Amino acid sequence: MITKIKKHIPVILLLSPGFILLLTFVHIPVVKTIYMSFFSTPKGRKPSKFKGIENYEHMFSDPIFWKVMSNNIVYAISTIPSSIIIAIIMAQWVNSKLPGRPLLRFAYFLPVVLPLIAVGNIWLFFFLPGFGLIDQVGSLFGFQNTNILGNPDQVLWGIIAVSIWKESGFYMIFFLAALQGIPREMKEAAIIEGANSWQMFYKITLPMITPTLLFVSVNAVITAFTRIEHLFTMTGGGPNYNSALLLYYIYENGFEFWDTAYAITLSVLLIILLSIIGIGQIFLLDRKVHYQ
């Protein structure tokens, strides 16, 4: 028995730092957050009191919550597949033999190195009614001026466009690395067999990059629910919460309205939502992943 324990000591020592960090900064805070969601917000000398599920009842009866939740679902459904598809296309493009390929890679990756706050300010200038780049170019073709960020029906799509532009270059790097890891012999054999470009992509490239596709898709889901910096500089969640996302609503309740109990309750929902989606992705897509 002692001999078996001694054999596992190196493994335990190697895993223990990571386990301690996860326990301290992830698992314990999550458990504490769930526990605190059943209490009221402390105010001054008035301590928090146990409220049971009242915070959750308030959340499900809150029309603004359902509005920002629907915004986030539309945002995620629009940005995740679009960013991944564009990233794969860009990776295929910059992986081919092109003149000026390093410059093209740099151009695609440039949005990634920019802070999202800066990206928001750049696109704020693009969307500026009458004077922005979009209206200036549109006027050359006879289009009328627009006010995308001030239009309740268009503002969310403007935010979605910014996110796709920002994230596609980041995902491209992972797909480019995956493409460069595909054995050249497989492609050469496919060419000899007379396979066209689509057949090579569907039968060779796509199966070989599925591990990267799984990794990127999980990260894309997390990003779609946790990246809100551009909202602060572009819209502030407006007009009338039409561009607000769930995490922004959590921030607003916790740090502007000082309703920390409700912000914690919303955070618990976000944790549960991301956990379910992440685990579901791994279990559903892992069966189709080609690791060799």
C-alpha positions as semicolon CSV with decimal commas, in nm:
position;residue;x (nm);y (nm);z (nm)
1;M;0,000;0,000;0,000
2;I;0,276;0,241;0,098
3;T;0,466;0,153;-0,220
4;K;0,164;0,238;-0,435
5;I;0,123;0,571;-0,257
6;K;0,490;0,654;-0,314
7;K;0,447;0,590;-0,686
8;H;0,170;0,848;-0,702
9;I;0,350;1,114;-0,498
10;P;0,520;1,279;-0,804
11;V;0,183;1,295;-0,982
12;I;0,014;1,443;-0,675
13;L;0,289;1,703;-0,635
14;L;0,263;1,804;-1,001
15;L;-0,115;1,836;-0,994
16;S;-0,153;1,995;-0,652
17;P;-0,056;2,357;-0,750
18;G;-0,314;2,365;-1,027
19;F;-0,573;2,197;-0,808
20;I;-0,513;2,446;-0,525
21;L;-0,544;2,741;-0,764
22;L;-0,867;2,604;-0,913
23;L;-1,008;2,534;-0,569
24;T;-0,916;2,879;-0,437
25;F;-1,009;3,098;-0,731
26;V;-1,283;2,897;-0,908
27;H;-1,463;2,629;-0,708
28;I;-1,484;2,800;-0,367
29;P;-1,597;3,137;-0,516
30;V;-1,862;2,958;-0,725
31;V;-1,999;2,778;-0,419
32;K;-1,994;3,101;-0,218
33;T;-2,170;3,287;-0,501
34;I;-2,449;3,029;-0,512
35;Y;-2,482;3,052;-0,131
36;M;-2,499;3,434;-0,132
37;S;-2,768;3,435;-0,402
38;F;-3,019;3,331;-0,134
39;F;-2,954;3,645;0,075
40;S;-3,053;4,009;0,043
41;T;-2,819;4,298;-0,030
42;P;-2,652;4,440;0,284
43;K;-2,714;4,815;0,322
44;G;-2,496;5,017;0,557
45;R;-2,518;4,866;0,901
46;K;-2,809;4,649;0,796
47;P;-2,673;4,299;0,731
48;S;-2,803;4,071;0,459
49;K;-3,090;3,839;0,545
50;F;-3,187;3,501;0,412
51;K;-3,451;3,539;0,141
52;G;-3,471;3,189;-0,001
53;I;-3,559;3,188;-0,368
54;E;-3,698;3,544;-0,376
55;N;-3,404;3,669;-0,580
56;Y;-3,469;3,400;-0,840
57;E;-3,842;3,477;-0,845
58;H;-3,757;3,843;-0,902
59;M;-3,518;3,747;-1,182
60;F;-3,771;3,538;-1,372
61;S;-4,034;3,811;-1,338
62;D;-3,796;4,086;-1,451
63;P;-3,880;4,195;-1,809
64;I;-3,536;4,354;-1,853
65;F;-3,371;4,024;-1,767
66;W;-3,563;3,848;-2,043
67;K;-3,476;4,127;-2,283
68;V;-3,100;4,111;-2,220
69;M;-3,116;3,732;-2,219
70;S;-3,280;3,726;-2,561
71;N;-3,023;3,982;-2,681
72;N;-2,742;3,758;-2,561
73;I;-2,890;3,450;-2,730
74;V;-2,920;3,636;-3,061
75;Y;-2,570;3,774;-3,010
76;A;-2,425;3,428;-2,944
77;I;-2,609;3,257;-3,230
78;S;-2,493;3,529;-3,469
79;T;-2,132;3,577;-3,361
80;I;-2,017;3,220;-3,283
81;P;-2,075;3,044;-3,619
82;S;-1,995;3,358;-3,820
83;S;-1,662;3,416;-3,643
84;I;-1,561;3,050;-3,675
85;I;-1,653;3,023;-4,044
86;I;-1,474;3,348;-4,129
87;A;-1,172;3,236;-3,923
88;I;-1,151;2,905;-4,114
89;I;-1,175;3,087;-4,448
90;M;-0,904;3,334;-4,346
91;A;-0,682;3,053;-4,218
92;Q;-0,720;2,866;-4,547
93;W;-0,640;3,183;-4,735
94;V;-0,325;3,279;-4,542
95;N;-0,206;2,917;-4,538
96;S;-0,189;2,907;-4,918
97;K;0,107;3,030;-5,120
98;L;0,034;3,397;-5,171
99;P;0,259;3,698;-5,232
100;G;0,270;3,917;-4,922
101;R;0,133;3,639;-4,701
102;P;0,299;3,768;-4,377
103;L;0,141;4,110;-4,432
104;L;-0,199;3,951;-4,487
105;R;-0,166;3,747;-4,168
106;F;-0,075;4,063;-3,978
107;A;-0,376;4,247;-4,121
108;Y;-0,613;3,969;-4,013
109;F;-0,459;3,945;-3,667
110;L;-0,438;4,321;-3,604
111;P;-0,788;4,354;-3,447
112;V;-0,691;4,093;-3,189
113;V;-0,407;4,298;-3,040
114;L;-0,630;4,604;-3,002
115;P;-0,808;4,641;-2,666
116;L;-1,183;4,599;-2,699
117;I;-1,232;4,947;-2,555
118;A;-1,020;5,086;-2,840
119;V;-1,211;4,873;-3,091
120;G;-1,536;5,019;-2,958
121;N;-1,407;5,373;-3,009
122;I;-1,288;5,294;-3,361
123;W;-1,625;5,151;-3,461
124;L;-1,802;5,437;-3,287
125;F;-1,641;5,661;-3,545
126;F;-1,747;5,422;-3,824
127;F;-2,109;5,434;-3,706
128;L;-2,118;5,812;-3,649
129;P;-2,430;5,942;-3,830
130;G;-2,348;6,160;-4,126
131;F;-1,975;6,185;-4,060
132;G;-1,874;5,824;-3,997
133;L;-1,697;5,602;-4,247
134;I;-2,009;5,395;-4,321
135;D;-2,219;5,700;-4,410
136;Q;-1,932;5,863;-4,600
137;V;-1,891;5,555;-4,820
138;G;-2,267;5,505;-4,848
139;S;-2,316;5,865;-4,968
140;L;-2,095;5,791;-5,267
141;F;-2,354;5,536;-5,381
142;G;-2,656;5,748;-5,299
143;F;-2,751;5,589;-4,967
144;Q;-2,906;5,797;-4,691
145;N;-2,736;5,860;-4,359
146;T;-2,784;5,596;-4,091
147;N;-2,791;5,592;-3,712
148;I;-2,721;5,227;-3,640
149;L;-2,630;5,270;-3,274
150;G;-2,932;5,490;-3,209
151;N;-3,182;5,262;-3,384
152;P;-3,338;5,004;-3,146
153;D;-3,381;4,757;-3,433
154;Q;-3,024;4,788;-3,563
155;V;-2,803;4,856;-3,261
156;L;-2,758;4,490;-3,161
157;W;-2,650;4,400;-3,515
158;G;-2,393;4,677;-3,503
159;I;-2,250;4,528;-3,183
160;I;-2,253;4,184;-3,344
161;A;-2,055;4,314;-3,644
162;V;-1,789;4,460;-3,414
163;S;-1,754;4,132;-3,224
164;I;-1,719;3,925;-3,542
165;W;-1,453;4,164;-3,673
166;K;-1,266;4,144;-3,343
167;E;-1,281;3,769;-3,275
168;S;-1,235;3,618;-3,623
169;G;-0,864;3,700;-3,636
170;F;-0,808;3,544;-3,295
171;Y;-0,970;3,215;-3,394
172;M;-0,783;3,224;-3,725
173;I;-0,452;3,171;-3,544
174;F;-0,571;2,841;-3,397
175;F;-0,708;2,716;-3,727
176;L;-0,389;2,821;-3,908
177;A;-0,184;2,615;-3,662
178;A;-0,418;2,320;-3,716
179;L;-0,391;2,347;-4,095
180;Q;-0,014;2,353;-4,078
181;G;-0,025;2,033;-3,874
182;I;-0,203;1,835;-4,147
183;P;0,045;1,593;-4,315
184;R;0,131;1,702;-4,666
185;E;0,119;1,340;-4,782
186;M;-0,258;1,328;-4,725
187;K;-0,317;1,626;-4,950
188;E;-0,083;1,494;-5,217
189;A;-0,260;1,157;-5,214
190;A;-0,598;1,332;-5,251
191;I;-0,471;1,534;-5,549
192;I;-0,344;1,216;-5,715
193;E;-0,687;1,059;-5,664
194;G;-0,843;1,355;-5,842
195;A;-1,013;1,522;-5,545
196;N;-1,128;1,880;-5,598
197;S;-1,088;2,164;-5,346
198;W;-1,424;2,104;-5,175
199;Q;-1,364;1,729;-5,142
200;M;-1,019;1,792;-4,994
201;F;-1,165;2,031;-4,739
202;Y;-1,462;1,811;-4,645
203;K;-1,278;1,477;-4,640
204;I;-0,933;1,579;-4,514
205;T;-0,908;1,931;-4,376
206;L;-1,229;1,945;-4,174
207;P;-1,182;1,609;-3,994
208;M;-0,820;1,696;-3,913
209;I;-0,906;2,032;-3,755
210;T;-1,199;1,906;-3,545
211;P;-0,997;1,915;-3,217
212;T;-0,926;2,282;-3,282
213;L;-1,286;2,337;-3,385
214;L;-1,407;2,196;-3,052
215;F;-1,161;2,412;-2,857
216;V;-1,252;2,727;-3,049
217;S;-1,628;2,666;-3,025
218;V;-1,611;2,631;-2,645
219;N;-1,406;2,950;-2,618
220;A;-1,641;3,128;-2,858
221;V;-1,940;3,047;-2,636
222;I;-1,759;3,179;-2,329
223;T;-1,658;3,494;-2,518
224;A;-2,014;3,553;-2,640
225;F;-2,137;3,571;-2,281
226;T;-1,842;3,744;-2,112
227;R;-1,703;4,013;-2,347
228;I;-1,885;4,342;-2,294
229;E;-1,612;4,609;-2,291
230;H;-1,725;4,756;-2,623
231;L;-2,073;4,821;-2,483
232;F;-1,934;5,078;-2,240
233;T;-1,784;5,293;-2,514
234;M;-2,042;5,236;-2,788
235;T;-2,394;5,215;-2,646
236;G;-2,401;5,174;-2,269
237;G;-2,656;4,901;-2,327
238;G;-2,899;5,139;-2,498
239;P;-3,117;5,248;-2,644
240;N;-3,365;5,104;-2,392
241;Y;-3,151;4,792;-2,326
242;N;-3,168;4,688;-2,692
243;S;-2,791;4,629;-2,700
244;A;-2,744;4,518;-2,339
245;L;-2,609;4,168;-2,276
246;L;-2,642;3,954;-1,965
247;L;-2,300;4,033;-1,819
248;Y;-2,355;4,405;-1,873
249;Y;-2,683;4,380;-1,683
250;I;-2,498;4,200;-1,403
251;Y;-2,242;4,483;-1,391
252;E;-2,516;4,746;-1,394
253;N;-2,703;4,590;-1,101
254;G;-2,389;4,522;-0,900
255;F;-2,189;4,841;-0,950
256;E;-2,439;5,109;-1,057
257;F;-2,758;5,013;-0,873
258;W;-2,566;4,846;-0,584
259;D;-2,812;4,557;-0,582
260;T;-2,540;4,299;-0,526
261;A;-2,782;4,021;-0,431
262;Y;-2,960;4,043;-0,765
263;A;-2,628;4,070;-0,951
264;I;-2,509;3,754;-0,774
265;T;-2,830;3,575;-0,869
266;L;-2,779;3,670;-1,233
267;S;-2,419;3,553;-1,206
268;V;-2,533;3,211;-1,082
269;L;-2,757;3,179;-1,387
270;L;-2,465;3,274;-1,613
271;I;-2,242;3,013;-1,448
272;I;-2,506;2,742;-1,487
273;L;-2,575;2,842;-1,847
274;L;-2,208;2,834;-1,950
275;S;-2,152;2,506;-1,765
276;I;-2,443;2,335;-1,940
277;I;-2,344;2,464;-2,284
278;G;-1,975;2,383;-2,235
279;I;-2,037;2,030;-2,107
280;G;-2,293;1,973;-2,381
281;Q;-2,046;2,083;-2,648
282;I;-1,778;1,850;-2,518
283;F;-2,006;1,548;-2,494
284;L;-2,182;1,604;-2,827
285;L;-1,887;1,715;-3,041
286;D;-1,614;1,505;-2,884
287;R;-1,753;1,194;-3,056
288;K;-1,688;1,352;-3,394
289;V;-1,341;1,480;-3,311
290;H;-1,054;1,319;-3,502
291;Y;-0,750;1,316;-3,273
292;Q;-0,509;1,128;-3,497
